[in-house]
């Protein structure tokens, strides 16, 4: 499972700005990064009443995946899964997941963003490993709120030292809903074998990605 670190703080503390800057730095370094954001709002709408995908959800579909040429959006019920479970379910193919919110997440490292002396969380929640602020605050690890590059370097050193930037995997294997790690030579062998079969089939010219599902 990828590494997870989440940015926490009060509303308008600057979490989104800082987290997005860190994501940009890590992406430029070649890492695969996913972002997951929590919200306390209910009934967030990613679809418009009356559209086809909205009708499917209203009809009782447990999940609806909207696929467009440039993006995909999934609508599903929140089953109350912890952050680590969500990451395991949706983001196994990245090096690190950057969270925003999830201040009560258990077993997850957190960076607190502080703009007000009276508004801090590090004494109320577990897992705060650093503070980002423009204030004069005493904490084991404090970063300037505007120094996103230093924060990205800290994350890289602490969480990604053993995960150098990687090229996309040639083959990915899932068994019973879980991803099975494959060494590079196994990926190459599996990829070349399957690609060899596929090339012999009509309508598979210029194949860039191949997906197979096997029911035993």
C-alpha positions as CSV (number, residue, x, y, z in Angstrom):
1,X,0.0,0.0,0.0
2,X,1.3,3.5,-0.7
3,X,2.5,5.9,1.9
4,X,-0.1,8.3,3.3
5,X,0.2,11.7,4.8
6,X,-2.6,14.2,5.4
7,X,-2.7,17.9,5.9
8,X,-5.0,19.1,8.7
9,X,-6.0,22.4,10.0
10,X,-9.0,24.7,10.6
11,X,-11.1,26.1,7.8
12,X,-9.2,28.7,5.7
13,X,-5.9,27.7,7.2
14,X,-4.3,27.2,3.8
15,X,-4.4,23.3,3.7
16,X,-5.5,23.1,0.0
17,X,-2.9,25.6,-1.2
18,X,0.0,24.0,0.6
19,X,-1.0,20.4,-0.2
20,X,-1.4,21.2,-3.9
21,X,2.0,22.8,-4.0
22,X,3.5,19.7,-2.3
23,X,1.8,17.5,-4.9
24,X,3.2,19.6,-7.7
25,X,6.8,19.2,-6.3
26,X,6.4,15.5,-5.9
27,X,5.0,15.0,-9.4
28,X,8.0,17.0,-10.8
29,X,10.3,14.6,-9.0
30,X,8.6,11.7,-10.9
31,X,6.5,10.2,-8.1
32,X,3.0,8.9,-8.6
33,X,0.7,10.9,-6.4
34,X,-3.0,10.6,-5.5
35,X,-5.0,13.1,-3.4
36,X,-8.0,12.3,-1.2
37,X,-10.0,15.1,0.5
38,X,-12.6,14.9,3.2
39,X,-15.6,17.2,3.6
40,X,-18.1,17.7,6.3
41,X,-20.8,18.8,3.8
42,X,-23.6,16.5,2.9
43,X,-25.2,16.0,-0.5
44,X,-22.3,17.2,-2.5
45,X,-23.4,17.2,-6.1
46,X,-21.1,16.1,-8.9
47,X,-24.0,15.6,-11.3
48,X,-27.0,17.6,-12.4
49,X,-30.6,16.4,-11.7
50,X,-32.1,15.2,-14.9
51,X,-28.9,13.9,-16.5
52,X,-28.6,10.2,-17.4
53,X,-26.0,9.4,-14.7
54,X,-28.1,11.2,-12.1
55,X,-31.2,9.2,-13.0
56,X,-29.2,5.9,-12.5
57,X,-28.2,7.0,-9.0
58,X,-31.7,8.1,-8.2
59,X,-33.0,4.7,-9.5
60,X,-31.0,3.0,-6.7
61,X,-27.7,2.1,-8.3
62,X,-25.1,1.5,-5.6
63,X,-22.4,3.2,-7.7
64,X,-22.3,5.2,-10.9
65,X,-19.2,5.7,-12.9
66,X,-19.3,8.5,-15.4
67,X,-16.7,8.1,-18.2
68,X,-15.8,11.0,-20.4
69,X,-13.0,11.3,-23.0
70,X,-10.8,13.2,-20.5
71,X,-11.9,12.0,-17.1
72,X,-13.9,9.7,-15.0
73,X,-16.1,10.5,-12.0
74,X,-17.6,7.9,-9.6
75,X,-20.6,8.4,-7.4
76,X,-21.0,5.9,-4.5
77,X,-22.3,5.9,-1.0
78,X,-19.9,6.6,1.9
79,X,-19.7,3.4,3.9
80,X,-17.7,5.1,6.7
81,X,-14.4,3.4,5.7
82,X,-11.3,4.7,7.4
83,X,-8.7,6.6,5.3
84,X,-6.4,3.6,5.1
85,X,-9.1,1.4,3.7
86,X,-10.1,4.0,1.0
87,X,-6.4,4.2,0.0
88,X,-6.1,0.4,-0.2
89,X,-9.3,0.2,-2.3
90,X,-8.7,3.1,-4.8
91,X,-5.0,4.1,-4.9
92,X,-2.8,1.0,-4.8
93,X,-1.0,2.1,-8.0
94,X,0.7,5.2,-6.6
95,X,3.7,5.9,-4.5
96,X,2.0,8.3,-2.0
97,X,-1.4,9.6,-1.2
98,X,-1.7,13.2,0.0
99,X,-4.8,13.7,2.2
100,X,-6.6,16.9,3.1
101,X,-8.6,16.7,6.3
102,X,-9.0,13.3,8.1
103,X,-7.7,14.8,11.4
104,X,-9.0,11.8,13.4
105,X,-7.5,9.1,11.0
106,X,-5.7,6.5,13.1
107,X,-2.2,5.4,12.2
108,X,-1.8,8.2,9.6
109,X,1.0,10.9,9.7
110,X,-0.3,14.4,9.7
111,X,1.1,17.9,9.0
112,X,-0.9,20.6,10.7
113,X,-1.3,24.0,9.0
114,X,-1.7,26.8,11.6
115,X,-2.6,30.4,11.0
116,X,-3.9,31.4,14.5
117,X,-2.2,30.8,17.9
118,X,-5.6,29.9,19.3
119,X,-6.5,27.4,16.6
120,X,-4.4,24.3,16.7
121,X,-5.1,20.6,16.7
122,X,-1.8,18.9,17.5
123,X,-2.7,18.5,21.2
124,X,-6.1,17.0,20.3
125,X,-5.3,14.4,17.6
126,X,-2.6,11.8,17.2
127,X,0.0,11.5,14.5
128,X,1.0,15.2,13.9
129,X,4.7,15.0,12.8
130,X,5.2,18.6,11.7
131,X,3.6,22.0,11.7
132,X,3.5,24.5,8.8
133,X,2.9,28.1,9.9
134,X,4.0,31.7,9.6
135,X,3.7,32.1,13.4
136,X,6.4,31.7,16.0
137,X,5.3,28.3,17.3
138,X,7.3,25.7,19.3
139,X,6.9,22.2,18.0
140,X,9.2,19.3,17.3
141,X,9.2,20.1,13.6
142,X,8.1,23.5,12.2
143,X,8.1,24.6,8.6
144,X,7.5,28.0,7.1
145,X,4.0,28.0,5.6
146,X,5.3,29.4,2.4
147,X,8.2,26.9,2.0
148,X,6.3,24.1,0.3
149,X,9.6,22.9,-1.3
150,X,11.1,22.1,2.1
151,X,7.9,20.3,3.2
152,X,8.0,18.2,0.0
153,X,11.6,17.4,0.6
154,X,10.8,16.4,4.2
155,X,8.0,14.1,2.9
156,X,10.3,12.6,0.3
157,X,13.0,11.9,2.8
158,X,10.8,10.4,5.5
159,X,8.3,8.5,3.4
160,X,9.8,7.9,-0.1
161,X,13.4,7.2,0.5
162,X,12.8,3.5,-0.4
163,X,10.5,4.3,-3.2
164,X,12.4,6.0,-6.0
165,X,10.4,7.4,-8.9
166,X,9.1,4.5,-10.9
167,X,8.0,3.9,-14.4
168,X,4.5,2.6,-14.8
169,X,4.3,-1.2,-14.1
170,X,4.2,-3.3,-17.2
171,X,1.7,-5.7,-15.6
172,X,-0.5,-5.6,-12.6
173,X,-2.2,-8.7,-11.1
174,X,-5.3,-8.6,-8.9
175,X,-6.5,-11.8,-7.1
176,X,-9.8,-11.8,-5.1
177,X,-9.8,-8.0,-5.0
178,X,-6.2,-7.6,-3.8
179,X,-3.2,-6.5,-5.8
180,X,-0.4,-9.1,-5.9
181,X,3.1,-7.6,-6.0
182,X,5.1,-8.7,-9.1
183,X,8.8,-8.5,-9.5
184,X,10.0,-6.8,-12.7
185,X,11.0,-10.1,-14.5
186,X,7.5,-11.5,-13.7
187,X,5.9,-8.4,-15.1
188,X,7.9,-8.6,-18.2
189,X,7.2,-12.3,-18.8
190,X,3.5,-11.9,-18.2
191,X,3.2,-8.8,-20.3
192,X,5.1,-10.3,-23.3
193,X,3.1,-13.6,-23.1
194,X,-0.3,-11.9,-23.0
195,X,0.7,-9.3,-25.6
196,X,1.9,-12.1,-27.9
197,X,-1.5,-13.8,-27.8
198,X,-3.4,-10.6,-28.2
199,X,-1.4,-9.6,-31.3
200,X,-2.7,-12.7,-33.1
201,X,-6.3,-11.5,-32.7
202,X,-8.2,-9.4,-35.2
203,X,-9.0,-5.8,-34.1
204,X,-6.1,-5.5,-31.6
205,X,-3.7,-3.4,-33.8
206,X,-1.7,-0.7,-31.9
207,X,-2.9,-2.0,-28.5
208,X,-1.5,0.3,-25.7
209,X,-3.2,-1.3,-22.7
210,X,-4.6,-4.8,-22.2
211,X,-7.0,-5.9,-19.4
212,X,-8.0,-9.5,-18.7
213,X,-10.4,-10.8,-16.1
214,X,-10.4,-14.5,-15.3
215,X,-13.0,-16.4,-13.3
216,X,-11.7,-19.7,-11.9
